């Protein structure tokens, strides 16, 4: 009997009985019913295409991470704001570059052509080439550079950019640079010029290149095809050769190149992304290619004629030789709220707008006063040369480039070329 009462007592502790309500009403507590979220039905085709796009995006992001490129969705907006600030801070000035006593703009294509060949030979990252030209432009905006040192500045800038962007094993050595220049400069000259360039640009190397902007644009919600990206990179490297593109920020250059590439590849237009500056760059590119497509750099044409670049150069050249042109549609203007009079008590304050004469696209945001000391580092000499485009170039480069082999045997050095023909630059 005792055991039965103990068991009953334990059961009552575990399962207590409900006490009756004093009002005779029993309340039933029901858990609120949560409606189930029924996903929208998709057709088999749309679901399959969405799955394919997702897999392609994951594969491309994985491939970029293998190359050391990390894309974090959480910080995309913050990264864009920072890149916009930095690209305005690291802009060069074409007005100050126009004041150089010896360097002229017709010499620039020869130097860029030389650097493109070295960059391609050492298989450096695409950002390295754009950072190299930005360093050169900022240095030339602040210092007097004589013709005999123009190639030395270019090689030193490439050396700095490669150390900043590339892996250690791909960075050319001082011996490589001296051999590329056919021992025109001593090895100590490259080290001295490197320090002088870095001090002139105040060690600011975090320049957001057009290549970095293109990657952000191509790795958005809609991944671009490889051919579209290769054609856009071909357009972006063309802009490195000419003066009219220097005043535009890298983000505008990348957007214009991508827009023009999508047009040539038959992709639908994205009118909401096209800005007025973007269309100006497209007009410059389209006009130059339609009138002077045969005058493009042979090195650049050869570089982008390979299959791993989707033969972008051949595709673009054929398009313009057949008379193709970019069709510019007028921008659709959004409705603007009419401004109320400032005398009205309910009117909102009007925003202050600067006149176009107050703002100049060519003026840099870096310090604009170049320091030209009396004891200039660069001393003019009578053996000055003027770089010209070299047409004596190897027609069929080897499939596997060894370090600096193609550069050494593919073209003479700029200085020796121009010493032999001092009037060739004036003729070109």
SEBADO-44622 format. One record per residue (C-alpha): residue in one letter; x, y, z. Coordinates in pm, whole numbers, plus 50000, padded with zeros to 5 digits. Layout:
N
+------+-------+-------+-------+
| code |    c1 |    c2 |    c3 |
+------+-------+-------+-------+
|    A |     X |     Y |     Z |
...
+------+-------+-------+-------+
***
This chain:
428
+------+-------+-------+-------+
| code |    c1 |    c2 |    c3 |
+------+-------+-------+-------+
|    X | 50000 | 50000 | 50000 |
|    X | 50285 | 50231 | 50081 |
|    X | 50453 | 50171 | 49747 |
|    X | 50135 | 50254 | 49557 |
|    X | 50095 | 50592 | 49732 |
|    X | 50460 | 50680 | 49666 |
|    X | 50424 | 50602 | 49298 |
|    X | 50106 | 50810 | 49280 |
|    X | 50279 | 51100 | 49453 |
|    X | 50574 | 51087 | 49212 |
|    X | 50342 | 51076 | 48912 |
|    X | 50156 | 51380 | 49039 |
|    X | 50483 | 51569 | 49067 |
|    X | 50580 | 51480 | 48714 |
|    X | 50237 | 51533 | 48562 |
|    X | 50052 | 51788 | 48776 |
|    X | 49675 | 51805 | 48729 |
|    X | 49512 | 52123 | 48605 |
|    X | 49318 | 52308 | 48867 |
|    X | 48959 | 52393 | 48774 |
|    X | 48883 | 52756 | 48704 |
|    X | 48696 | 52932 | 48988 |
|    X | 48455 | 53086 | 48733 |
|    X | 48376 | 52757 | 48572 |
|    X | 48544 | 52856 | 48246 |
|    X | 48832 | 52658 | 48112 |
|    X | 49074 | 52862 | 47901 |
|    X | 49240 | 52684 | 47618 |
|    X | 49577 | 52837 | 47518 |
|    X | 49643 | 52775 | 47154 |
|    X | 49971 | 52854 | 46987 |
|    X | 49931 | 53114 | 46714 |
|    X | 49933 | 52967 | 46368 |
|    X | 50217 | 53098 | 46154 |
|    X | 50137 | 53101 | 45784 |
|    X | 50389 | 52911 | 45582 |
|    X | 50583 | 53112 | 45322 |
|    X | 50510 | 52944 | 44997 |
|    X | 50777 | 53031 | 44741 |
|    X | 50667 | 53154 | 44405 |
|    X | 50644 | 52885 | 44146 |
|    X | 50900 | 52887 | 43872 |
|    X | 50888 | 52723 | 43541 |
|    X | 51142 | 52445 | 43488 |
|    X | 51330 | 52655 | 43235 |
|    X | 51365 | 52962 | 43460 |
|    X | 51470 | 52750 | 43757 |
|    X | 51729 | 52569 | 43545 |
|    X | 51871 | 52892 | 43400 |
|    X | 51891 | 53050 | 43747 |
|    X | 52077 | 52745 | 43874 |
|    X | 52319 | 52759 | 43581 |
|    X | 52388 | 53131 | 43640 |
|    X | 52447 | 53067 | 44010 |
|    X | 52692 | 52788 | 43934 |
|    X | 52875 | 53001 | 43679 |
|    X | 52904 | 53286 | 43928 |
|    X | 53039 | 53054 | 44198 |
|    X | 53289 | 52907 | 43953 |
|    X | 53414 | 53250 | 43845 |
|    X | 53444 | 53373 | 44203 |
|    X | 53638 | 53059 | 44291 |
|    X | 53870 | 53116 | 43994 |
|    X | 53927 | 53477 | 44104 |
|    X | 54008 | 53365 | 44457 |
|    X | 54269 | 53128 | 44322 |
|    X | 54434 | 53430 | 44161 |
|    X | 54432 | 53613 | 44493 |
|    X | 54128 | 53832 | 44415 |
|    X | 53872 | 53834 | 44694 |
|    X | 53522 | 53971 | 44639 |
|    X | 53332 | 54034 | 44960 |
|    X | 52967 | 54125 | 44909 |
|    X | 52932 | 54278 | 45256 |
|    X | 53187 | 54553 | 45188 |
|    X | 53112 | 54620 | 44821 |
|    X | 52955 | 54964 | 44878 |
|    X | 53226 | 55074 | 45121 |
|    X | 53495 | 54960 | 44878 |
|    X | 53335 | 55158 | 44595 |
|    X | 53319 | 55478 | 44802 |
|    X | 53683 | 55442 | 44902 |
|    X | 53792 | 55373 | 44546 |
|    X | 53607 | 55684 | 44423 |
|    X | 53787 | 55895 | 44682 |
|    X | 54127 | 55747 | 44599 |
|    X | 54092 | 55781 | 44222 |
|    X | 54022 | 56153 | 44262 |
|    X | 54321 | 56190 | 44493 |
|    X | 54563 | 56009 | 44259 |
|    X | 54469 | 56187 | 43936 |
|    X | 54741 | 56347 | 43721 |
|    X | 54728 | 56681 | 43539 |
|    X | 54753 | 56713 | 43162 |
|    X | 54804 | 57090 | 43198 |
|    X | 55118 | 57042 | 43404 |
|    X | 55237 | 56766 | 43173 |
|    X | 55200 | 57007 | 42881 |
|    X | 55463 | 57233 | 43043 |
|    X | 55744 | 56979 | 43008 |
|    X | 56032 | 57141 | 42817 |
|    X | 56137 | 56833 | 42615 |
|    X | 55874 | 56560 | 42643 |
|    X | 55597 | 56575 | 42385 |
|    X | 55277 | 56377 | 42357 |
|    X | 55380 | 56199 | 42036 |
|    X | 55651 | 56024 | 42244 |
|    X | 55400 | 55866 | 42480 |
|    X | 55282 | 55582 | 42247 |
|    X | 55640 | 55462 | 42210 |
|    X | 55697 | 55443 | 42586 |
|    X | 55361 | 55275 | 42650 |
|    X | 55428 | 55028 | 42370 |
|    X | 55763 | 54946 | 42530 |
|    X | 55606 | 54896 | 42874 |
|    X | 55321 | 54681 | 42736 |
|    X | 55580 | 54449 | 42583 |
|    X | 55777 | 54418 | 42907 |
|    X | 55458 | 54369 | 43107 |
|    X | 55338 | 54093 | 42877 |
|    X | 55676 | 53922 | 42871 |
|    X | 55701 | 53893 | 43249 |
|    X | 55333 | 53792 | 43276 |
|    X | 55257 | 54059 | 43532 |
|    X | 54907 | 54130 | 43660 |
|    X | 54686 | 54368 | 43458 |
|    X | 54672 | 54615 | 43748 |
|    X | 55049 | 54655 | 43727 |
|    X | 55037 | 54814 | 43383 |
|    X | 54772 | 55071 | 43478 |
|    X | 54948 | 55157 | 43804 |
|    X | 55271 | 55201 | 43609 |
|    X | 55120 | 55462 | 43379 |
|    X | 54954 | 55639 | 43671 |
|    X | 55288 | 55665 | 43852 |
|    X | 55454 | 55800 | 43537 |
|    X | 55182 | 56060 | 43482 |
|    X | 55189 | 56179 | 43841 |
|    X | 55568 | 56205 | 43834 |
|    X | 55572 | 56394 | 43505 |
|    X | 55305 | 56627 | 43646 |
|    X | 55544 | 56736 | 43924 |
|    X | 55899 | 56702 | 43795 |
|    X | 56090 | 56809 | 43486 |
|    X | 56183 | 56494 | 43292 |
|    X | 56427 | 56513 | 43004 |
|    X | 56406 | 56285 | 42706 |
|    X | 56711 | 56080 | 42797 |
|    X | 56549 | 55990 | 43133 |
|    X | 56199 | 55921 | 42999 |
|    X | 56260 | 55549 | 42955 |
|    X | 56433 | 55529 | 43293 |
|    X | 56126 | 55679 | 43462 |
|    X | 55904 | 55427 | 43283 |
|    X | 56111 | 55128 | 43392 |
|    X | 56135 | 55255 | 43750 |
|    X | 55757 | 55303 | 43761 |
|    X | 55702 | 54950 | 43628 |
|    X | 55942 | 54817 | 43891 |
|    X | 55752 | 54997 | 44170 |
|    X | 55411 | 54882 | 44042 |
|    X | 55527 | 54521 | 44010 |
|    X | 55654 | 54522 | 44369 |
|    X | 55319 | 54659 | 44486 |
|    X | 55086 | 54437 | 44281 |
|    X | 55263 | 54116 | 44178 |
|    X | 55413 | 53814 | 44343 |
|    X | 55779 | 53832 | 44438 |
|    X | 55894 | 53573 | 44187 |
|    X | 55747 | 53770 | 43894 |
|    X | 55902 | 54107 | 43977 |
|    X | 56188 | 54188 | 43735 |
|    X | 56528 | 54244 | 43892 |
|    X | 56760 | 54537 | 43841 |
|    X | 56972 | 54320 | 43613 |
|    X | 56664 | 54243 | 43402 |
|    X | 56580 | 54612 | 43366 |
|    X | 56936 | 54699 | 43269 |
|    X | 56944 | 54421 | 43013 |
|    X | 56607 | 54529 | 42869 |
|    X | 56743 | 54880 | 42823 |
|    X | 57058 | 54740 | 42659 |
|    X | 57280 | 54873 | 42939 |
|    X | 57187 | 55231 | 42857 |
|    X | 57152 | 55301 | 43230 |
|    X | 57358 | 55166 | 43516 |
|    X | 57189 | 54949 | 43776 |
|    X | 57230 | 55217 | 44040 |
|    X | 57028 | 55457 | 43820 |
|    X | 56715 | 55243 | 43856 |
|    X | 56749 | 55236 | 44235 |
|    X | 56806 | 55610 | 44252 |
|    X | 56512 | 55684 | 44022 |
|    X | 56288 | 55449 | 44222 |
|    X | 56350 | 55647 | 44541 |
|    X | 56300 | 55979 | 44365 |
|    X | 55969 | 55869 | 44209 |
|    X | 55836 | 55738 | 44540 |
|    X | 55925 | 56056 | 44726 |
|    X | 55768 | 56268 | 44450 |
|    X | 55433 | 56088 | 44461 |
|    X | 55453 | 56081 | 44843 |
|    X | 55449 | 55700 | 44856 |
|    X | 55083 | 55693 | 44751 |
|    X | 55044 | 55368 | 44559 |
|    X | 54685 | 55273 | 44639 |
|    X | 54551 | 55384 | 44302 |
|    X | 54223 | 55210 | 44199 |
|    X | 54303 | 55107 | 43843 |
|    X | 54063 | 55059 | 43556 |
|    X | 54124 | 54685 | 43583 |
|    X | 54003 | 54686 | 43945 |
|    X | 53690 | 54877 | 43844 |
|    X | 53623 | 54638 | 43555 |
|    X | 53639 | 54339 | 43786 |
|    X | 53385 | 54495 | 44019 |
|    X | 53155 | 54569 | 43726 |
|    X | 53191 | 54224 | 43571 |
|    X | 53143 | 54034 | 43897 |
|    X | 52813 | 54193 | 43993 |
|    X | 52477 | 54018 | 43994 |
|    X | 52519 | 53939 | 43623 |
|    X | 52855 | 53789 | 43537 |
|    X | 52998 | 53902 | 43204 |
|    X | 53120 | 53654 | 42947 |
|    X | 53498 | 53615 | 42903 |
|    X | 53489 | 53759 | 42551 |
|    X | 53315 | 54076 | 42672 |
|    X | 53578 | 54118 | 42943 |
|    X | 53868 | 54064 | 42702 |
|    X | 53735 | 54317 | 42449 |
|    X | 53684 | 54567 | 42733 |
|    X | 54043 | 54515 | 42849 |
|    X | 54164 | 54575 | 42494 |
|    X | 53976 | 54908 | 42487 |
|    X | 54113 | 55006 | 42827 |
|    X | 54473 | 54949 | 42720 |
|    X | 54416 | 55161 | 42410 |
|    X | 54328 | 55454 | 42637 |
|    X | 54677 | 55438 | 42792 |
|    X | 54837 | 55560 | 42469 |
|    X | 54665 | 55895 | 42416 |
|    X | 54632 | 56226 | 42594 |
|    X | 54255 | 56277 | 42571 |
|    X | 54185 | 55987 | 42810 |
|    X | 54411 | 56096 | 43096 |
|    X | 54165 | 56348 | 43241 |
|    X | 53896 | 56081 | 43299 |
|    X | 53894 | 55873 | 43619 |
|    X | 53956 | 55496 | 43592 |
|    X | 53594 | 55416 | 43684 |
|    X | 53472 | 55610 | 43380 |
|    X | 53731 | 55442 | 43154 |
|    X | 53623 | 55096 | 43274 |
|    X | 53252 | 55171 | 43234 |
|    X | 53303 | 55311 | 42883 |
|    X | 53516 | 55014 | 42776 |
|    X | 53260 | 54768 | 42913 |
|    X | 52968 | 54951 | 42747 |
|    X | 53143 | 54960 | 42410 |
|    X | 53245 | 54596 | 42445 |
|    X | 52888 | 54489 | 42520 |
|    X | 52770 | 54682 | 42214 |
|    X | 53023 | 54511 | 41984 |
|    X | 52939 | 54168 | 42127 |
|    X | 52567 | 54219 | 42071 |
|    X | 52467 | 54240 | 42437 |
|    X | 52168 | 54453 | 42551 |
|    X | 52242 | 54809 | 42655 |
|    X | 52228 | 54924 | 43016 |
|    X | 52106 | 55278 | 42972 |
|    X | 52079 | 55342 | 43345 |
|    X | 52458 | 55296 | 43388 |
|    X | 52572 | 55522 | 43104 |
|    X | 52682 | 55867 | 43216 |
|    X | 52776 | 56168 | 43008 |
|    X | 53148 | 56118 | 43079 |
|    X | 53117 | 55752 | 42984 |
|    X | 52965 | 55846 | 42648 |
|    X | 53242 | 56103 | 42589 |
|    X | 53509 | 55836 | 42634 |
|    X | 53315 | 55603 | 42402 |
|    X | 53300 | 55879 | 42138 |
|    X | 53677 | 55931 | 42160 |
|    X | 53743 | 55558 | 42130 |
|    X | 53491 | 55504 | 41853 |
|    X | 53618 | 55798 | 41648 |
|    X | 53983 | 55702 | 41683 |
|    X | 53922 | 55338 | 41595 |
|    X | 53699 | 55418 | 41300 |
|    X | 53952 | 55657 | 41145 |
|    X | 54291 | 55520 | 41259 |
|    X | 54237 | 55155 | 41339 |
|    X | 54548 | 55060 | 41138 |
|    X | 54764 | 55290 | 41351 |
|    X | 54715 | 55094 | 41672 |
|    X | 55017 | 54954 | 41852 |
|    X | 55147 | 54636 | 41689 |
|    X | 55246 | 54502 | 42029 |
|    X | 54896 | 54556 | 42166 |
|    X | 54737 | 54397 | 41857 |
|    X | 54967 | 54098 | 41887 |
|    X | 54898 | 54062 | 42259 |
|    X | 54520 | 54053 | 42222 |
|    X | 54526 | 53828 | 41915 |
|    X | 54591 | 53517 | 42124 |
|    X | 54315 | 53267 | 42192 |
|    X | 54329 | 53311 | 42571 |
|    X | 54225 | 53676 | 42510 |
|    X | 53938 | 53555 | 42285 |
|    X | 54119 | 53719 | 41989 |
|    X | 53975 | 54052 | 42100 |
|    X | 54204 | 54261 | 41878 |
|    X | 54107 | 54070 | 41563 |
|    X | 53738 | 54103 | 41650 |
|    X | 53758 | 54479 | 41711 |
|    X | 53974 | 54554 | 41405 |
|    X | 53741 | 54360 | 41176 |
|    X | 53439 | 54541 | 41320 |
|    X | 53581 | 54885 | 41241 |
|    X | 53734 | 54788 | 40907 |
|    X | 53385 | 54684 | 40799 |
|    X | 53255 | 55031 | 40884 |
|    X | 53095 | 54954 | 41218 |
|    X | 53023 | 55242 | 41456 |
|    X | 52879 | 55283 | 41802 |
|    X | 52517 | 55399 | 41804 |
|    X | 52460 | 55657 | 42073 |
|    X | 52105 | 55690 | 42200 |
|    X | 52001 | 56008 | 42381 |
|    X | 51998 | 55980 | 42756 |
|    X | 51649 | 55971 | 42903 |
|    X | 51624 | 56257 | 43150 |
|    X | 51437 | 56192 | 43472 |
|    X | 51158 | 56433 | 43573 |
|    X | 51294 | 56720 | 43780 |
|    X | 51099 | 56882 | 44060 |
|    X | 51054 | 57254 | 43979 |
|    X | 51246 | 57484 | 44210 |
|    X | 51044 | 57729 | 44408 |
|    X | 51128 | 58094 | 44440 |
|    X | 51362 | 58190 | 44721 |
|    X | 51116 | 58466 | 44824 |
|    X | 50852 | 58212 | 44915 |
|    X | 50832 | 58126 | 45283 |
|    X | 50758 | 57760 | 45206 |
|    X | 51028 | 57714 | 44946 |
|    X | 51324 | 57487 | 45005 |
|    X | 51677 | 57635 | 44976 |
|    X | 51825 | 57597 | 44630 |
|    X | 52148 | 57403 | 44599 |
|    X | 52454 | 57602 | 44502 |
|    X | 52593 | 57506 | 44163 |
|    X | 52936 | 57600 | 44044 |
|    X | 52978 | 57736 | 43698 |
|    X | 53172 | 57530 | 43444 |
|    X | 53444 | 57793 | 43435 |
|    X | 53517 | 57740 | 43805 |
|    X | 53594 | 57371 | 43765 |
|    X | 53858 | 57229 | 43536 |
|    X | 53883 | 56862 | 43453 |
|    X | 54255 | 56887 | 43397 |
|    X | 54348 | 57031 | 43736 |
|    X | 54468 | 56757 | 43974 |
|    X | 54363 | 56705 | 44330 |
|    X | 54722 | 56637 | 44425 |
|    X | 54946 | 56939 | 44503 |
|    X | 54960 | 57147 | 44186 |
|    X | 55279 | 57342 | 44253 |
|    X | 55571 | 57145 | 44110 |
|    X | 55898 | 57199 | 44289 |
|    X | 56177 | 57268 | 44045 |
|    X | 56495 | 57320 | 44252 |
|    X | 56792 | 57502 | 44112 |
|    X | 57009 | 57194 | 44139 |
|    X | 56795 | 56980 | 43916 |
|    X | 56852 | 56612 | 43926 |
|    X | 56813 | 56579 | 43552 |
|    X | 57074 | 56760 | 43348 |
|    X | 57008 | 56809 | 42974 |
|    X | 57262 | 56675 | 42732 |
|    X | 57327 | 56704 | 42364 |
|    X | 57266 | 56332 | 42308 |
|    X | 56893 | 56358 | 42378 |
|    X | 56671 | 56122 | 42188 |
|    X | 56304 | 56122 | 42099 |
|    X | 56119 | 55788 | 42126 |
|    X | 55947 | 55667 | 41812 |
|    X | 55736 | 55367 | 41729 |
|    X | 55947 | 55072 | 41632 |
|    X | 55831 | 54883 | 41326 |
|    X | 56121 | 54633 | 41322 |
|    X | 55964 | 54382 | 41552 |
|    X | 55962 | 54003 | 41551 |
|    X | 55652 | 53890 | 41360 |
|    X | 55605 | 53554 | 41533 |
|    X | 55691 | 53563 | 41904 |
|    X | 55767 | 53231 | 42071 |
|    X | 55481 | 53051 | 42242 |
|    X | 55655 | 53030 | 42577 |
|    X | 55825 | 53356 | 42670 |
|    X | 56132 | 53337 | 42887 |
|    X | 56202 | 53633 | 43116 |
|    X | 56305 | 53939 | 42910 |
|    X | 56393 | 53721 | 42610 |
|    X | 56126 | 53858 | 42378 |
|    X | 56198 | 54215 | 42479 |
|    X | 56573 | 54182 | 42436 |
|    X | 56564 | 54025 | 42093 |
|    X | 56233 | 54166 | 41975 |
|    X | 56307 | 54539 | 41967 |
|    X | 56605 | 54772 | 41997 |
|    X | 56620 | 55001 | 42295 |
|    X | 56450 | 55337 | 42248 |
|    X | 56759 | 55547 | 42300 |
|    X | 56982 | 55357 | 42056 |
|    X | 56701 | 55360 | 41802 |
|    X | 56664 | 55736 | 41818 |
|    X | 57032 | 55816 | 41827 |
|    X | 57056 | 55639 | 41494 |
|    X | 56760 | 55831 | 41350 |
|    X | 56711 | 56159 | 41541 |
|    X | 56459 | 56298 | 41289 |
|    X | 56233 | 55994 | 41286 |
|    X | 56017 | 56126 | 41569 |
|    X | 55954 | 56453 | 41391 |
|    X | 55849 | 56269 | 41077 |
|    X | 55606 | 56048 | 41269 |
+------+-------+-------+-------+
***
